[in-house]
Amino acid sequence: MDDPATLLSLADRMLWVTALVAAPVLLASLAVGLVVGVIQAATSVNEQTLTFVPKLAVIALVLVLLGGSMLGLIGDFMEEIFAQIAGLAR
């Protein structure tokens, strides 16, 4: 693990896993916020709490639908990290 290229590769993979796990939740929240914002602009309803409930519902739905695959991705990455740590001890 002394090789800087190995550490950079690991950091690159870590950032990709983080992006893949966070992207569905963030994109769903962004889409709902945009739709609610357009509706609020069209109807001149400026209630700040109006976006909270739809965002919460969509985020919960995304986590129910994609949460297993997100955890699987994180679990696979952790197994890879622990295998590399175990390889260092040899």
PyMOL Python script that loads the backbone (N, CA, C, O; Angstrom):
from pymol import cmd

cmd.read_pdbstr("""\
ATOM      1  N   MET A   1       0.827  -1.191   0.000  1.00  0.00           N
ATOM      2  CA  MET A   1       0.000   0.000   0.000  1.00  0.00           C
ATOM      3  C   MET A   1       0.868   1.250   0.000  1.00  0.00           C
ATOM      4  O   MET A   1       0.353   2.362   0.113  1.00  0.00           O
ATOM      5  N   ASP A   2       2.173   1.079  -0.125  1.00  0.00           N
ATOM      6  CA  ASP A   2       3.070   2.223  -0.122  1.00  0.00           C
ATOM      7  C   ASP A   2       3.022   2.996  -1.426  1.00  0.00           C
ATOM      8  O   ASP A   2       3.452   4.147  -1.499  1.00  0.00           O
ATOM      9  N   ASP A   3       2.502   2.358  -2.437  1.00  0.00           N
ATOM     10  CA  ASP A   3       2.472   2.978  -3.754  1.00  0.00           C
ATOM     11  C   ASP A   3       1.425   4.096  -3.794  1.00  0.00           C
ATOM     12  O   ASP A   3       0.254   3.847  -3.509  1.00  0.00           O
ATOM     13  N   PRO A   4       1.823   5.310  -4.141  1.00  0.00           N
ATOM     14  CA  PRO A   4       0.850   6.416  -4.200  1.00  0.00           C
ATOM     15  C   PRO A   4      -0.239   6.182  -5.245  1.00  0.00           C
ATOM     16  O   PRO A   4      -1.363   6.660  -5.088  1.00  0.00           O
ATOM     17  N   ALA A   5       0.087   5.456  -6.302  1.00  0.00           N
ATOM     18  CA  ALA A   5      -0.925   5.181  -7.325  1.00  0.00           C
ATOM     19  C   ALA A   5      -2.051   4.318  -6.770  1.00  0.00           C
ATOM     20  O   ALA A   5      -3.209   4.488  -7.149  1.00  0.00           O
ATOM     21  N   THR A   6      -1.717   3.396  -5.878  1.00  0.00           N
ATOM     22  CA  THR A   6      -2.735   2.556  -5.253  1.00  0.00           C
ATOM     23  C   THR A   6      -3.650   3.388  -4.367  1.00  0.00           C
ATOM     24  O   THR A   6      -4.869   3.211  -4.382  1.00  0.00           O
ATOM     25  N   LEU A   7      -3.069   4.281  -3.608  1.00  0.00           N
ATOM     26  CA  LEU A   7      -3.870   5.148  -2.744  1.00  0.00           C
ATOM     27  C   LEU A   7      -4.759   6.083  -3.562  1.00  0.00           C
ATOM     28  O   LEU A   7      -5.913   6.314  -3.202  1.00  0.00           O
ATOM     29  N   LEU A   8      -4.232   6.614  -4.646  1.00  0.00           N
ATOM     30  CA  LEU A   8      -5.038   7.491  -5.500  1.00  0.00           C
ATOM     31  C   LEU A   8      -6.159   6.712  -6.178  1.00  0.00           C
ATOM     32  O   LEU A   8      -7.270   7.219  -6.330  1.00  0.00           O
ATOM     33  N   SER A   9      -5.867   5.491  -6.580  1.00  0.00           N
ATOM     34  CA  SER A   9      -6.904   4.648  -7.171  1.00  0.00           C
ATOM     35  C   SER A   9      -8.014   4.364  -6.172  1.00  0.00           C
ATOM     36  O   SER A   9      -9.197   4.392  -6.512  1.00  0.00           O
ATOM     37  N   LEU A  10      -7.619   4.091  -4.940  1.00  0.00           N
ATOM     38  CA  LEU A  10      -8.598   3.832  -3.882  1.00  0.00           C
ATOM     39  C   LEU A  10      -9.430   5.075  -3.585  1.00  0.00           C
ATOM     40  O   LEU A  10     -10.640   4.975  -3.382  1.00  0.00           O
ATOM     41  N   ALA A  11      -8.801   6.232  -3.560  1.00  0.00           N
ATOM     42  CA  ALA A  11      -9.532   7.485  -3.322  1.00  0.00           C
ATOM     43  C   ALA A  11     -10.483   7.780  -4.475  1.00  0.00           C
ATOM     44  O   ALA A  11     -11.595   8.262  -4.260  1.00  0.00           O
ATOM     45  N   ASP A  12     -10.050   7.494  -5.690  1.00  0.00           N
ATOM     46  CA  ASP A  12     -10.916   7.694  -6.848  1.00  0.00           C
ATOM     47  C   ASP A  12     -12.142   6.789  -6.775  1.00  0.00           C
ATOM     48  O   ASP A  12     -13.263   7.229  -7.031  1.00  0.00           O
ATOM     49  N   ARG A  13     -11.923   5.539  -6.428  1.00  0.00           N
ATOM     50  CA  ARG A  13     -13.051   4.598  -6.301  1.00  0.00           C
ATOM     51  C   ARG A  13     -13.984   5.033  -5.177  1.00  0.00           C
ATOM     52  O   ARG A  13     -15.204   4.918  -5.301  1.00  0.00           O
ATOM     53  N   MET A  14     -13.415   5.533  -4.078  1.00  0.00           N
ATOM     54  CA  MET A  14     -14.235   5.996  -2.960  1.00  0.00           C
ATOM     55  C   MET A  14     -15.145   7.147  -3.385  1.00  0.00           C
ATOM     56  O   MET A  14     -16.320   7.184  -3.018  1.00  0.00           O
ATOM     57  N   LEU A  15     -14.599   8.081  -4.156  1.00  0.00           N
ATOM     58  CA  LEU A  15     -15.411   9.207  -4.611  1.00  0.00           C
ATOM     59  C   LEU A  15     -16.511   8.760  -5.570  1.00  0.00           C
ATOM     60  O   LEU A  15     -17.626   9.282  -5.527  1.00  0.00           O
ATOM     61  N   TRP A  16     -16.197   7.793  -6.435  1.00  0.00           N
ATOM     62  CA  TRP A  16     -17.230   7.284  -7.343  1.00  0.00           C
ATOM     63  C   TRP A  16     -18.337   6.563  -6.589  1.00  0.00           C
ATOM     64  O   TRP A  16     -19.513   6.734  -6.910  1.00  0.00           O
ATOM     65  N   VAL A  17     -17.985   5.769  -5.604  1.00  0.00           N
ATOM     66  CA  VAL A  17     -19.002   5.068  -4.806  1.00  0.00           C
ATOM     67  C   VAL A  17     -19.878   6.075  -4.073  1.00  0.00           C
ATOM     68  O   VAL A  17     -21.098   5.917  -4.014  1.00  0.00           O
ATOM     69  N   THR A  18     -19.258   7.105  -3.515  1.00  0.00           N
ATOM     70  CA  THR A  18     -20.011   8.153  -2.825  1.00  0.00           C
ATOM     71  C   THR A  18     -20.978   8.849  -3.778  1.00  0.00           C
ATOM     72  O   THR A  18     -22.133   9.089  -3.429  1.00  0.00           O
ATOM     73  N   ALA A  19     -20.511   9.168  -4.965  1.00  0.00           N
ATOM     74  CA  ALA A  19     -21.372   9.830  -5.948  1.00  0.00           C
ATOM     75  C   ALA A  19     -22.514   8.925  -6.380  1.00  0.00           C
ATOM     76  O   ALA A  19     -23.646   9.385  -6.524  1.00  0.00           O
ATOM     77  N   LEU A  20     -22.234   7.649  -6.587  1.00  0.00           N
ATOM     78  CA  LEU A  20     -23.283   6.718  -7.013  1.00  0.00           C
ATOM     79  C   LEU A  20     -24.327   6.486  -5.932  1.00  0.00           C
ATOM     80  O   LEU A  20     -25.499   6.259  -6.231  1.00  0.00           O
ATOM     81  N   VAL A  21     -23.903   6.543  -4.686  1.00  0.00           N
ATOM     82  CA  VAL A  21     -24.855   6.348  -3.593  1.00  0.00           C
ATOM     83  C   VAL A  21     -25.693   7.611  -3.366  1.00  0.00           C
ATOM     84  O   VAL A  21     -26.889   7.516  -3.088  1.00  0.00           O
ATOM     85  N   ALA A  22     -25.087   8.766  -3.481  1.00  0.00           N
ATOM     86  CA  ALA A  22     -25.797  10.015  -3.191  1.00  0.00           C
ATOM     87  C   ALA A  22     -26.631  10.522  -4.360  1.00  0.00           C
ATOM     88  O   ALA A  22     -27.612  11.234  -4.149  1.00  0.00           O
ATOM     89  N   ALA A  23     -26.266  10.175  -5.569  1.00  0.00           N
ATOM     90  CA  ALA A  23     -26.911  10.749  -6.751  1.00  0.00           C
ATOM     91  C   ALA A  23     -28.421  10.499  -6.839  1.00  0.00           C
ATOM     92  O   ALA A  23     -29.153  11.451  -7.106  1.00  0.00           O
ATOM     93  N   PRO A  24     -28.929   9.284  -6.631  1.00  0.00           N
ATOM     94  CA  PRO A  24     -30.382   9.100  -6.764  1.00  0.00           C
ATOM     95  C   PRO A  24     -31.195   9.973  -5.815  1.00  0.00           C
ATOM     96  O   PRO A  24     -32.211  10.546  -6.209  1.00  0.00           O
ATOM     97  N   VAL A  25     -30.752  10.073  -4.578  1.00  0.00           N
ATOM     98  CA  VAL A  25     -31.486  10.880  -3.592  1.00  0.00           C
ATOM     99  C   VAL A  25     -31.411  12.359  -3.956  1.00  0.00           C
ATOM    100  O   VAL A  25     -32.418  13.066  -3.907  1.00  0.00           O
ATOM    101  N   LEU A  26     -30.230  12.823  -4.317  1.00  0.00           N
ATOM    102  CA  LEU A  26     -30.063  14.238  -4.642  1.00  0.00           C
ATOM    103  C   LEU A  26     -30.807  14.621  -5.917  1.00  0.00           C
ATOM    104  O   LEU A  26     -31.427  15.683  -5.974  1.00  0.00           O
ATOM    105  N   LEU A  27     -30.753  13.769  -6.937  1.00  0.00           N
ATOM    106  CA  LEU A  27     -31.445  14.085  -8.180  1.00  0.00           C
ATOM    107  C   LEU A  27     -32.965  14.062  -8.020  1.00  0.00           C
ATOM    108  O   LEU A  27     -33.663  14.898  -8.593  1.00  0.00           O
ATOM    109  N   ALA A  28     -33.474  13.109  -7.244  1.00  0.00           N
ATOM    110  CA  ALA A  28     -34.919  13.068  -6.993  1.00  0.00           C
ATOM    111  C   ALA A  28     -35.368  14.305  -6.222  1.00  0.00           C
ATOM    112  O   ALA A  28     -36.403  14.893  -6.537  1.00  0.00           O
ATOM    113  N   SER A  29     -34.604  14.693  -5.229  1.00  0.00           N
ATOM    114  CA  SER A  29     -34.928  15.889  -4.454  1.00  0.00           C
ATOM    115  C   SER A  29     -34.871  17.144  -5.320  1.00  0.00           C
ATOM    116  O   SER A  29     -35.718  18.030  -5.203  1.00  0.00           O
ATOM    117  N   LEU A  30     -33.872  17.209  -6.183  1.00  0.00           N
ATOM    118  CA  LEU A  30     -33.748  18.350  -7.092  1.00  0.00           C
ATOM    119  C   LEU A  30     -34.931  18.427  -8.047  1.00  0.00           C
ATOM    120  O   LEU A  30     -35.470  19.508  -8.285  1.00  0.00           O
ATOM    121  N   ALA A  31     -35.335  17.289  -8.594  1.00  0.00           N
ATOM    122  CA  ALA A  31     -36.450  17.273  -9.540  1.00  0.00           C
ATOM    123  C   ALA A  31     -37.760  17.693  -8.868  1.00  0.00           C
ATOM    124  O   ALA A  31     -38.524  18.478  -9.430  1.00  0.00           O
ATOM    125  N   VAL A  32     -38.014  17.177  -7.683  1.00  0.00           N
ATOM    126  CA  VAL A  32     -39.242  17.542  -6.972  1.00  0.00           C
ATOM    127  C   VAL A  32     -39.215  19.012  -6.588  1.00  0.00           C
ATOM    128  O   VAL A  32     -40.231  19.696  -6.709  1.00  0.00           O
ATOM    129  N   GLY A  33     -38.091  19.504  -6.136  1.00  0.00           N
ATOM    130  CA  GLY A  33     -37.982  20.923  -5.791  1.00  0.00           C
ATOM    131  C   GLY A  33     -38.210  21.812  -6.996  1.00  0.00           C
ATOM    132  O   GLY A  33     -38.847  22.860  -6.885  1.00  0.00           O
ATOM    133  N   LEU A  34     -37.693  21.403  -8.151  1.00  0.00           N
ATOM    134  CA  LEU A  34     -37.895  22.182  -9.370  1.00  0.00           C
ATOM    135  C   LEU A  34     -39.359  22.200  -9.790  1.00  0.00           C
ATOM    136  O   LEU A  34     -39.885  23.252 -10.150  1.00  0.00           O
ATOM    137  N   VAL A  35     -40.019  21.052  -9.748  1.00  0.00           N
ATOM    138  CA  VAL A  35     -41.437  20.989 -10.123  1.00  0.00           C
ATOM    139  C   VAL A  35     -42.287  21.809  -9.168  1.00  0.00           C
ATOM    140  O   VAL A  35     -43.153  22.569  -9.601  1.00  0.00           O
ATOM    141  N   VAL A  36     -42.047  21.661  -7.882  1.00  0.00           N
ATOM    142  CA  VAL A  36     -42.828  22.427  -6.902  1.00  0.00           C
ATOM    143  C   VAL A  36     -42.534  23.914  -7.039  1.00  0.00           C
ATOM    144  O   VAL A  36     -43.435  24.739  -6.885  1.00  0.00           O
ATOM    145  N   GLY A  37     -41.286  24.264  -7.327  1.00  0.00           N
ATOM    146  CA  GLY A  37     -40.942  25.671  -7.525  1.00  0.00           C
ATOM    147  C   GLY A  37     -41.638  26.274  -8.729  1.00  0.00           C
ATOM    148  O   GLY A  37     -42.086  27.419  -8.676  1.00  0.00           O
ATOM    149  N   VAL A  38     -41.735  25.520  -9.813  1.00  0.00           N
ATOM    150  CA  VAL A  38     -42.444  26.001 -11.000  1.00  0.00           C
ATOM    151  C   VAL A  38     -43.927  26.161 -10.697  1.00  0.00           C
ATOM    152  O   VAL A  38     -44.545  27.141 -11.112  1.00  0.00           O
ATOM    153  N   ILE A  39     -44.495  25.212  -9.982  1.00  0.00           N
ATOM    154  CA  ILE A  39     -45.917  25.312  -9.611  1.00  0.00           C
ATOM    155  C   ILE A  39     -46.150  26.508  -8.696  1.00  0.00           C
ATOM    156  O   ILE A  39     -47.140  27.223  -8.849  1.00  0.00           O
ATOM    157  N   GLN A  40     -45.247  26.731  -7.751  1.00  0.00           N
ATOM    158  CA  GLN A  40     -45.389  27.883  -6.865  1.00  0.00           C
ATOM    159  C   GLN A  40     -45.261  29.191  -7.632  1.00  0.00           C
ATOM    160  O   GLN A  40     -45.969  30.154  -7.334  1.00  0.00           O
ATOM    161  N   ALA A  41     -44.370  29.238  -8.610  1.00  0.00           N
ATOM    162  CA  ALA A  41     -44.222  30.465  -9.397  1.00  0.00           C
ATOM    163  C   ALA A  41     -45.443  30.712 -10.276  1.00  0.00           C
ATOM    164  O   ALA A  41     -45.848  31.856 -10.480  1.00  0.00           O
ATOM    165  N   ALA A  42     -46.024  29.642 -10.790  1.00  0.00           N
ATOM    166  CA  ALA A  42     -47.184  29.794 -11.660  1.00  0.00           C
ATOM    167  C   ALA A  42     -48.431  30.193 -10.884  1.00  0.00           C
ATOM    168  O   ALA A  42     -49.271  30.936 -11.391  1.00  0.00           O
ATOM    169  N   THR A  43     -48.551  29.703  -9.664  1.00  0.00           N
ATOM    170  CA  THR A  43     -49.756  29.991  -8.882  1.00  0.00           C
ATOM    171  C   THR A  43     -49.564  31.117  -7.877  1.00  0.00           C
ATOM    172  O   THR A  43     -50.515  31.485  -7.188  1.00  0.00           O
ATOM    173  N   SER A  44     -48.376  31.668  -7.776  1.00  0.00           N
ATOM    174  CA  SER A  44     -48.043  32.731  -6.823  1.00  0.00           C
ATOM    175  C   SER A  44     -48.274  32.320  -5.375  1.00  0.00           C
ATOM    176  O   SER A  44     -48.587  33.159  -4.529  1.00  0.00           O
ATOM    177  N   VAL A  45     -48.120  31.028  -5.090  1.00  0.00           N
ATOM    178  CA  VAL A  45     -48.193  30.533  -3.723  1.00  0.00           C
ATOM    179  C   VAL A  45     -46.763  30.453  -3.217  1.00  0.00           C
ATOM    180  O   VAL A  45     -45.971  29.653  -3.714  1.00  0.00           O
ATOM    181  N   ASN A  46     -46.431  31.273  -2.235  1.00  0.00           N
ATOM    182  CA  ASN A  46     -45.061  31.332  -1.744  1.00  0.00           C
ATOM    183  C   ASN A  46     -44.947  30.739  -0.348  1.00  0.00           C
ATOM    184  O   ASN A  46     -44.423  31.383   0.561  1.00  0.00           O
ATOM    185  N   GLU A  47     -45.420  29.548  -0.178  1.00  0.00           N
ATOM    186  CA  GLU A  47     -45.325  28.853   1.101  1.00  0.00           C
ATOM    187  C   GLU A  47     -44.019  28.066   1.142  1.00  0.00           C
ATOM    188  O   GLU A  47     -43.785  27.208   0.290  1.00  0.00           O
ATOM    189  N   GLN A  48     -43.170  28.350   2.120  1.00  0.00           N
ATOM    190  CA  GLN A  48     -41.852  27.724   2.186  1.00  0.00           C
ATOM    191  C   GLN A  48     -41.916  26.249   2.576  1.00  0.00           C
ATOM    192  O   GLN A  48     -41.059  25.460   2.178  1.00  0.00           O
ATOM    193  N   THR A  49     -42.926  25.880   3.350  1.00  0.00           N
ATOM    194  CA  THR A  49     -43.011  24.496   3.815  1.00  0.00           C
ATOM    195  C   THR A  49     -43.665  23.582   2.793  1.00  0.00           C
ATOM    196  O   THR A  49     -43.735  22.372   3.011  1.00  0.00           O
ATOM    197  N   LEU A  50     -44.143  24.126   1.692  1.00  0.00           N
ATOM    198  CA  LEU A  50     -44.841  23.325   0.693  1.00  0.00           C
ATOM    199  C   LEU A  50     -43.917  22.316   0.013  1.00  0.00           C
ATOM    200  O   LEU A  50     -44.378  21.249  -0.392  1.00  0.00           O
ATOM    201  N   THR A  51     -42.653  22.617  -0.120  1.00  0.00           N
ATOM    202  CA  THR A  51     -41.738  21.701  -0.798  1.00  0.00           C
ATOM    203  C   THR A  51     -41.253  20.580   0.119  1.00  0.00           C
ATOM    204  O   THR A  51     -40.726  19.578  -0.363  1.00  0.00           O
ATOM    205  N   PHE A  52     -41.421  20.732   1.412  1.00  0.00           N
ATOM    206  CA  PHE A  52     -40.867  19.761   2.352  1.00  0.00           C
ATOM    207  C   PHE A  52     -41.524  18.391   2.251  1.00  0.00           C
ATOM    208  O   PHE A  52     -40.827  17.380   2.174  1.00  0.00           O
ATOM    209  N   VAL A  53     -42.840  18.341   2.251  1.00  0.00           N
ATOM    210  CA  VAL A  53     -43.551  17.057   2.259  1.00  0.00           C
ATOM    211  C   VAL A  53     -43.342  16.280   0.960  1.00  0.00           C
ATOM    212  O   VAL A  53     -43.048  15.086   1.031  1.00  0.00           O
ATOM    213  N   PRO A  54     -43.477  16.888  -0.228  1.00  0.00           N
ATOM    214  CA  PRO A  54     -43.209  16.102  -1.443  1.00  0.00           C
ATOM    215  C   PRO A  54     -41.761  15.613  -1.531  1.00  0.00           C
ATOM    216  O   PRO A  54     -41.518  14.488  -1.967  1.00  0.00           O
ATOM    217  N   LYS A  55     -40.806  16.439  -1.126  1.00  0.00           N
ATOM    218  CA  LYS A  55     -39.403  16.004  -1.142  1.00  0.00           C
ATOM    219  C   LYS A  55     -39.194  14.840  -0.185  1.00  0.00           C
ATOM    220  O   LYS A  55     -38.509  13.873  -0.519  1.00  0.00           O
ATOM    221  N   LEU A  56     -39.775  14.929   0.986  1.00  0.00           N
ATOM    222  CA  LEU A  56     -39.644  13.864   1.974  1.00  0.00           C
ATOM    223  C   LEU A  56     -40.234  12.561   1.455  1.00  0.00           C
ATOM    224  O   LEU A  56     -39.645  11.494   1.628  1.00  0.00           O
ATOM    225  N   ALA A  57     -41.399  12.649   0.818  1.00  0.00           N
ATOM    226  CA  ALA A  57     -42.045  11.454   0.281  1.00  0.00           C
ATOM    227  C   ALA A  57     -41.219  10.836  -0.851  1.00  0.00           C
ATOM    228  O   ALA A  57     -41.062   9.616  -0.906  1.00  0.00           O
ATOM    229  N   VAL A  58     -40.695  11.659  -1.744  1.00  0.00           N
ATOM    230  CA  VAL A  58     -39.916  11.142  -2.867  1.00  0.00           C
ATOM    231  C   VAL A  58     -38.593  10.561  -2.387  1.00  0.00           C
ATOM    232  O   VAL A  58     -38.152   9.532  -2.899  1.00  0.00           O
ATOM    233  N   ILE A  59     -37.958  11.195  -1.424  1.00  0.00           N
ATOM    234  CA  ILE A  59     -36.705  10.660  -0.890  1.00  0.00           C
ATOM    235  C   ILE A  59     -36.955   9.320  -0.205  1.00  0.00           C
ATOM    236  O   ILE A  59     -36.159   8.393  -0.357  1.00  0.00           O
ATOM    237  N   ALA A  60     -38.048   9.204   0.547  1.00  0.00           N
ATOM    238  CA  ALA A  60     -38.385   7.928   1.179  1.00  0.00           C
ATOM    239  C   ALA A  60     -38.635   6.851   0.120  1.00  0.00           C
ATOM    240  O   ALA A  60     -38.201   5.710   0.285  1.00  0.00           O
ATOM    241  N   LEU A  61     -39.328   7.204  -0.960  1.00  0.00           N
ATOM    242  CA  LEU A  61     -39.595   6.255  -2.039  1.00  0.00           C
ATOM    243  C   LEU A  61     -38.299   5.816  -2.721  1.00  0.00           C
ATOM    244  O   LEU A  61     -38.117   4.633  -3.011  1.00  0.00           O
ATOM    245  N   VAL A  62     -37.413   6.755  -2.974  1.00  0.00           N
ATOM    246  CA  VAL A  62     -36.127   6.419  -3.600  1.00  0.00           C
ATOM    247  C   VAL A  62     -35.318   5.508  -2.686  1.00  0.00           C
ATOM    248  O   VAL A  62     -34.704   4.551  -3.160  1.00  0.00           O
ATOM    249  N   LEU A  63     -35.307   5.784  -1.401  1.00  0.00           N
ATOM    250  CA  LEU A  63     -34.561   4.936  -0.475  1.00  0.00           C
ATOM    251  C   LEU A  63     -35.161   3.547  -0.360  1.00  0.00           C
ATOM    252  O   LEU A  63     -34.431   2.569  -0.201  1.00  0.00           O
ATOM    253  N   VAL A  64     -36.486   3.447  -0.440  1.00  0.00           N
ATOM    254  CA  VAL A  64     -37.113   2.128  -0.405  1.00  0.00           C
ATOM    255  C   VAL A  64     -36.782   1.349  -1.677  1.00  0.00           C
ATOM    256  O   VAL A  64     -36.470   0.160  -1.618  1.00  0.00           O
ATOM    257  N   LEU A  65     -36.849   2.021  -2.825  1.00  0.00           N
ATOM    258  CA  LEU A  65     -36.611   1.335  -4.094  1.00  0.00           C
ATOM    259  C   LEU A  65     -35.137   1.030  -4.342  1.00  0.00           C
ATOM    260  O   LEU A  65     -34.809  -0.051  -4.830  1.00  0.00           O
ATOM    261  N   LEU A  66     -34.252   1.955  -4.016  1.00  0.00           N
ATOM    262  CA  LEU A  66     -32.840   1.813  -4.354  1.00  0.00           C
ATOM    263  C   LEU A  66     -31.923   1.618  -3.154  1.00  0.00           C
ATOM    264  O   LEU A  66     -30.708   1.500  -3.312  1.00  0.00           O
ATOM    265  N   GLY A  67     -32.494   1.585  -1.961  1.00  0.00           N
ATOM    266  CA  GLY A  67     -31.666   1.471  -0.764  1.00  0.00           C
ATOM    267  C   GLY A  67     -30.866   0.184  -0.706  1.00  0.00           C
ATOM    268  O   GLY A  67     -29.722   0.184  -0.253  1.00  0.00           O
ATOM    269  N   GLY A  68     -31.456  -0.910  -1.159  1.00  0.00           N
ATOM    270  CA  GLY A  68     -30.739  -2.184  -1.152  1.00  0.00           C
ATOM    271  C   GLY A  68     -29.522  -2.173  -2.062  1.00  0.00           C
ATOM    272  O   GLY A  68     -28.457  -2.672  -1.697  1.00  0.00           O
ATOM    273  N   SER A  69     -29.685  -1.603  -3.243  1.00  0.00           N
ATOM    274  CA  SER A  69     -28.545  -1.547  -4.163  1.00  0.00           C
ATOM    275  C   SER A  69     -27.486  -0.566  -3.661  1.00  0.00           C
ATOM    276  O   SER A  69     -26.291  -0.781  -3.865  1.00  0.00           O
ATOM    277  N   MET A  70     -27.926   0.512  -3.003  1.00  0.00           N
ATOM    278  CA  MET A  70     -26.959   1.453  -2.420  1.00  0.00           C
ATOM    279  C   MET A  70     -26.134   0.773  -1.334  1.00  0.00           C
ATOM    280  O   MET A  70     -24.911   0.907  -1.296  1.00  0.00           O
ATOM    281  N   LEU A  71     -26.811   0.043  -0.454  1.00  0.00           N
ATOM    282  CA  LEU A  71     -26.093  -0.653   0.604  1.00  0.00           C
ATOM    283  C   LEU A  71     -25.207  -1.762   0.045  1.00  0.00           C
ATOM    284  O   LEU A  71     -24.124  -2.017   0.571  1.00  0.00           O
ATOM    285  N   GLY A  72     -25.662  -2.418  -1.016  1.00  0.00           N
ATOM    286  CA  GLY A  72     -24.834  -3.433  -1.656  1.00  0.00           C
ATOM    287  C   GLY A  72     -23.564  -2.849  -2.229  1.00  0.00           C
ATOM    288  O   GLY A  72     -22.491  -3.441  -2.114  1.00  0.00           O
ATOM    289  N   LEU A  73     -23.684  -1.682  -2.849  1.00  0.00           N
ATOM    290  CA  LEU A  73     -22.512  -1.003  -3.407  1.00  0.00           C
ATOM    291  C   LEU A  73     -21.526  -0.617  -2.308  1.00  0.00           C
ATOM    292  O   LEU A  73     -20.317  -0.801  -2.455  1.00  0.00           O
ATOM    293  N   ILE A  74     -22.046  -0.086  -1.213  1.00  0.00           N
ATOM    294  CA  ILE A  74     -21.187   0.276  -0.086  1.00  0.00           C
ATOM    295  C   ILE A  74     -20.564  -0.970   0.538  1.00  0.00           C
ATOM    296  O   ILE A  74     -19.390  -0.957   0.908  1.00  0.00           O
ATOM    297  N   GLY A  75     -21.344  -2.046   0.656  1.00  0.00           N
ATOM    298  CA  GLY A  75     -20.823  -3.290   1.225  1.00  0.00           C
ATOM    299  C   GLY A  75     -19.715  -3.894   0.380  1.00  0.00           C
ATOM    300  O   GLY A  75     -18.711  -4.363   0.918  1.00  0.00           O
ATOM    301  N   ASP A  76     -19.884  -3.887  -0.943  1.00  0.00           N
ATOM    302  CA  ASP A  76     -18.837  -4.396  -1.828  1.00  0.00           C
ATOM    303  C   ASP A  76     -17.559  -3.576  -1.700  1.00  0.00           C
ATOM    304  O   ASP A  76     -16.456  -4.122  -1.683  1.00  0.00           O
ATOM    305  N   PHE A  77     -17.720  -2.270  -1.612  1.00  0.00           N
ATOM    306  CA  PHE A  77     -16.543  -1.410  -1.467  1.00  0.00           C
ATOM    307  C   PHE A  77     -15.849  -1.673  -0.137  1.00  0.00           C
ATOM    308  O   PHE A  77     -14.620  -1.708  -0.077  1.00  0.00           O
ATOM    309  N   MET A  78     -16.621  -1.859   0.927  1.00  0.00           N
ATOM    310  CA  MET A  78     -16.021  -2.133   2.233  1.00  0.00           C
ATOM    311  C   MET A  78     -15.293  -3.472   2.231  1.00  0.00           C
ATOM    312  O   MET A  78     -14.223  -3.595   2.827  1.00  0.00           O
ATOM    313  N   GLU A  79     -15.861  -4.473   1.569  1.00  0.00           N
ATOM    314  CA  GLU A  79     -15.177  -5.769   1.476  1.00  0.00           C
ATOM    315  C   GLU A  79     -13.836  -5.612   0.756  1.00  0.00           C
ATOM    316  O   GLU A  79     -12.835  -6.207   1.153  1.00  0.00           O
ATOM    317  N   GLU A  80     -13.832  -4.814  -0.293  1.00  0.00           N
ATOM    318  CA  GLU A  80     -12.596  -4.565  -1.033  1.00  0.00           C
ATOM    319  C   GLU A  80     -11.557  -3.870  -0.145  1.00  0.00           C
ATOM    320  O   GLU A  80     -10.380  -4.229  -0.161  1.00  0.00           O
ATOM    321  N   ILE A  81     -11.997  -2.888   0.617  1.00  0.00           N
ATOM    322  CA  ILE A  81     -11.089  -2.168   1.509  1.00  0.00           C
ATOM    323  C   ILE A  81     -10.541  -3.109   2.588  1.00  0.00           C
ATOM    324  O   ILE A  81      -9.342  -3.110   2.867  1.00  0.00           O
ATOM    325  N   PHE A  82     -11.429  -3.910   3.190  1.00  0.00           N
ATOM    326  CA  PHE A  82     -10.970  -4.813   4.245  1.00  0.00           C
ATOM    327  C   PHE A  82     -10.034  -5.893   3.706  1.00  0.00           C
ATOM    328  O   PHE A  82      -9.112  -6.320   4.400  1.00  0.00           O
ATOM    329  N   ALA A  83     -10.267  -6.334   2.474  1.00  0.00           N
ATOM    330  CA  ALA A  83      -9.355  -7.299   1.854  1.00  0.00           C
ATOM    331  C   ALA A  83      -7.983  -6.685   1.648  1.00  0.00           C
ATOM    332  O   ALA A  83      -6.966  -7.356   1.829  1.00  0.00           O
ATOM    333  N   GLN A  84      -7.947  -5.427   1.274  1.00  0.00           N
ATOM    334  CA  GLN A  84      -6.646  -4.760   1.104  1.00  0.00           C
ATOM    335  C   GLN A  84      -5.956  -4.549   2.444  1.00  0.00           C
ATOM    336  O   GLN A  84      -4.733  -4.659   2.533  1.00  0.00           O
ATOM    337  N   ILE A  85      -6.721  -4.248   3.484  1.00  0.00           N
ATOM    338  CA  ILE A  85      -6.141  -4.094   4.820  1.00  0.00           C
ATOM    339  C   ILE A  85      -5.593  -5.432   5.309  1.00  0.00           C
ATOM    340  O   ILE A  85      -4.513  -5.489   5.898  1.00  0.00           O
ATOM    341  N   ALA A  86      -6.341  -6.507   5.063  1.00  0.00           N
ATOM    342  CA  ALA A  86      -5.875  -7.828   5.473  1.00  0.00           C
ATOM    343  C   ALA A  86      -4.616  -8.217   4.689  1.00  0.00           C
ATOM    344  O   ALA A  86      -3.738  -8.894   5.224  1.00  0.00           O
ATOM    345  N   GLY A  87      -4.529  -7.799   3.442  1.00  0.00           N
ATOM    346  CA  GLY A  87      -3.338  -8.077   2.643  1.00  0.00           C
ATOM    347  C   GLY A  87      -2.115  -7.357   3.156  1.00  0.00           C
ATOM    348  O   GLY A  87      -0.995  -7.814   2.928  1.00  0.00           O
ATOM    349  N   LEU A  88      -2.292  -6.256   3.834  1.00  0.00           N
ATOM    350  CA  LEU A  88      -1.166  -5.532   4.401  1.00  0.00           C
ATOM    351  C   LEU A  88      -0.533  -6.264   5.565  1.00  0.00           C
ATOM    352  O   LEU A  88       0.672  -6.162   5.794  1.00  0.00           O
ATOM    353  N   ALA A  89      -1.353  -7.005   6.301  1.00  0.00           N
ATOM    354  CA  ALA A  89      -0.865  -7.685   7.499  1.00  0.00           C
ATOM    355  C   ALA A  89      -0.005  -8.892   7.148  1.00  0.00           C
ATOM    356  O   ALA A  89       0.715  -9.395   8.010  1.00  0.00           O
ATOM    357  N   ARG A  90      -0.057  -9.357   5.942  1.00  0.00           N
ATOM    358  CA  ARG A  90       0.713 -10.553   5.563  1.00  0.00           C
ATOM    359  C   ARG A  90       2.127 -10.242   5.255  1.00  0.00           C
ATOM    360  O   ARG A  90       2.898 -11.142   4.921  1.00  0.00           O
TER     361      ARG A  90
END
""", "prot")
cmd.dss("prot")
cmd.show_as("cartoon", "prot")
cmd.util.cbc("prot")
cmd.orient("prot")
